[in-house]
Amino acid sequence: MPADPLHRAGQPQRSTTSQPTPGSRTSAIEVRRSARRRRTVSAYREGDRTVVLIPARMSEAEEQRWVTVMLDKLAAQENKRVIGDAQLAERAERLSAEYFEGRARPTSVRWVTNQNTRWGSCTPSEGSIRLSHRLQGMPEYVVDYVLLHELAHLLVPGHGPRFWRLLEAYPRTERARGYLEGVVAAERLPHQPAPAEE
């Protein structure tokens, strides 16, 4: 079996995981040290974890400074990508036209912060759709699926066969549902305590 290019022999990596800073959008921060890295630092989101890649030679103080810098940088990038209520309403209109021949016409579509157990909700009698803020930053196809799910409720109130037939038109329904199920499952996993500092 060929060697994994990310973990070649003779170039050990050390990884540490810590709890997030207050206000962080992730549940854990994993720092991976690499002997191959000389000067560059990078970071990315991996589920509800942030991974920060740094050179192995960095001191603990430099590590802490760079973790803070990279968390701020990622948050700034994510905030730029979050769409507002107006764009969300436009997106709903576009999705309704594409998948439901424009028949689903909400009176309002907005983000809310008080839905922590549901991804979205719809009040057909009012024509209002609300999406949980927890969807912000998730892939677009996932947000589109939740929007379509709520738009479908404007046409069919329950979750019967007619409702699911409407959603079959969206080609990424199963993928989006799988993604959301994975997020819920990950939230239920016990979080490992941070390792004791040496």
N, C-alpha and C positions, 0 to 999 in steps of 0.2 A: 504494500500500500504506500503511495507517495506521501512524503512528509507534508504536514499541514504548513503552508507558507506563513501563517500567522504565528505559529509556535515552533519555530525551528530549534533543533537541539543547539545548545550552547548560547542561546539567547533567552534566558529565563524572563518571565514576566511575573510581576507581583501585583496582586489585585486586593484592594481593600474596599469594604462597603461600610457606609455610615448612614445615619439617619439624616433626613433633609433639614435644611435651614428653615426657620419659620417663614411661612408664606410661600414656600416652594410648592410647585405643582406636582412634584414626584414624591414617591414614598421612600425612595432610597437613592443614594449616590454611590456609584461604584467607580473607584479610581483604579485604572490599569496602568502599571508602569512597564515600560518596554526599553530594553537595552538598545534596540535599533533606532529609537527616536533620539534625535540629538537636540533639537530646539523647539520643534513644533508641539503644540497642544491642540487637541480637538475634543469635541463632545457631541453626543447625540442622545436621543431618547430611545429607550428600548422598553416598550410597554410602559409601566409606571415607574421605571428606573431611569436615571440619567447616568450614562457612562462617560467618564472623562479619561482621555488617553494622554499620558505625560511621559517625558523621558525618565528613565530609571534613576538618573543621577540627581534629580531634584530633591531639595530638602523638604522636610515636613511643612515648614513655613511657606515655601514656594508653592507646594502642593495646595495648601489651604487657600492661598491667594488666587491661584489659577482656577481652582474649583469655583470660587465666588465669581470670578470674571466670566467663566464659561457658562455658569448658571444664568447670570445676567444677560449674556449674549443670546443664549437660547430663548430666554423669556421674551426678549425684545423681538427676535425673529418670529416667535409664535404670536405675539400680540399684533404684529403687522398682518399676519395671515388670518386673524379672526375677522369674520365678516359681521357686519352690523345687522340690525333688524331690517333695514330697508333692502339690503342686498339679499337677506334671507327671504323676504317677501317676493323679490324678483326671481329668485331661484325657484321658489314654490310655483310661481306662475309658469315659468319655463318647463318645469317638470310635469305640471298638470297638462300643459299643451302637448308635450312629447309623449306622455304615457296614458293620459286619460282624456285626450281630445279636448282639453280645456274645460271639462265639465266640473272639476273640483275647483271652486272659487272661494278661498278663505277671505274673511273680512280683515283678519290680522294674523301675522306670523311674527313671533318674537322669541328671543332667548329669555329664559327665566333661571333664577338661582335657587328656587325652592323645590326643585324636583330632583331628589337624590336617589329615589328608588325606581324612577321611570325615565326613559330616554326622551319621551315626548308625550304630549296629550292633546286631545282635540275636544272641543265642545261643539258638536254639529249644529245645535240650535242657534248658537251665536256665530258659527263659522270661524271660531278662533283656534289657532294652533300655537302651541308653546313647545319649544325644544329646551332640554336641559343644557345648562352651560357646560356640563361635563363632556358634551360632544365637541366642544370647541377644541381645535387642534387635532381631531381625529381625521382620518382620510376622507376626502370629499365624497367618495362613493358610499361611505357609512352615513354621513350627514344626509346625503340624497335619499338613501333608503328610509331613514327615519322620517324625513319630510314626506316621502311618498306614502309611507305607512299612515301618517296622520291625514294626508290629503285623501287617501282611500276611505278614511272614516267619514269624510264629508259626503261620500257617495253610498257607503254601506256602514252603518253604525257598529255592528258586532264583528266577531272574528270567524264568521262562518265561511263555507266554501266560496261564496261569491266574493267575499273580501280577499281571500288568498288568490283567487283567479285574477283579480285586478293587479295584485303585486307580481304575479308571474311575468308580466310584461317587462319588468325591470330585470335585466340580465344579471345583476349582481346581488340579488336578494339573498341567496344562500350564503354567499361570501360575506356580506355585511352582517347577517345574523350570526354567522360563526365568529366574526370579529367581536361583536358585542357580547356574545356568550363567553368568549375568551377573557374579555375585560372583567366581566362579572366574576368568573372563576378565579382570576388572579387576585381580585380584591378579597376573596374569601380565604386565600391561602394564608397560613400563619407567616408573619414576617420574622425573618431570622434576626436575632439581636446582633448589634454591631460587635465585631470582635474587640476584645480588650486590647488597649494600646500597650505596646511593648515598652 
